[in-house]
Amino acid sequence: VIILVFLNTLTIASEHYNQPEWLTEVQDVANKVLLALFTLEMLVKMYSLGLQAYFVSLFNRFDCFVVCG
């Protein structure tokens, strides 16, 4: 998960004014793939802990808010 956060940070940081179209397309694909992986991680954690236990943790609530937002 730490590696995914790092890759997401690199993707966001690589955006700049007047960038080539191919870079925008790569960033869009990377954002969609990373979002899918973050969502999958959250859903697996919800399944393994159960919804009630998952939402007891404030960090998990924050994670869900960020992923769904």
N, C-alpha and C positions, 0 to 999 in steps of 0.2 A: 504494500500500500504506500509506503514511503517513496518508493521509486515512481509510482504513478503520480503522486503529488508533485515530485520533482519534474517529471515529464510535463505535467499540466502547467507548472510554473514556467518552464521553458517555452511552451507553446504560447502562453499568454504574453510572455516577455518578448517574443519574436515579432509581435505585431507592430507595424510602424506605418507612418504616412507614406502614401504613394508606393506601396509594395507591389511586387509583381503578382499577377493573377494566379500563377501556379502556387505561390506561397500561401495565398488566401485559401485556395482549395485544399492544400495540405493541412493547414490549420483547422479548417472546418472538419475534415475527416478525423484528425487527431482529437478534436474536441468531442466529437460524437463517440468515438471509440472509448475515450477516457470516461465520458459520462456513463456509457454502458457498463464499463468495468466498475466504476464507483457504485452504480446502482446495484449491480450484481453482488458486490461485496456487502452492501447494506442489507439486501434481501436474504442473503445466506446467513448473515448474523441474526437477522430477525427470526428466521426459521429455526436456527440452532438454539437460540435463547428463549424463543417464544416472545410474542408481542409485549406482554405485560412486563417481563423481565428486561426486554430490550429498552423500553421507554423509562425504566427506573433510572438509568444512567443519564445524567445531564449531557455528557459528551455525545451519547448516541442520539439524544434529541437534537442537539446542535448539528450533528452529522446528517441526520434525516432532513432537517430544515435546509441545509446547504445543498444537499443532493437534489431535493425536490424543488428547490428555488431556482 
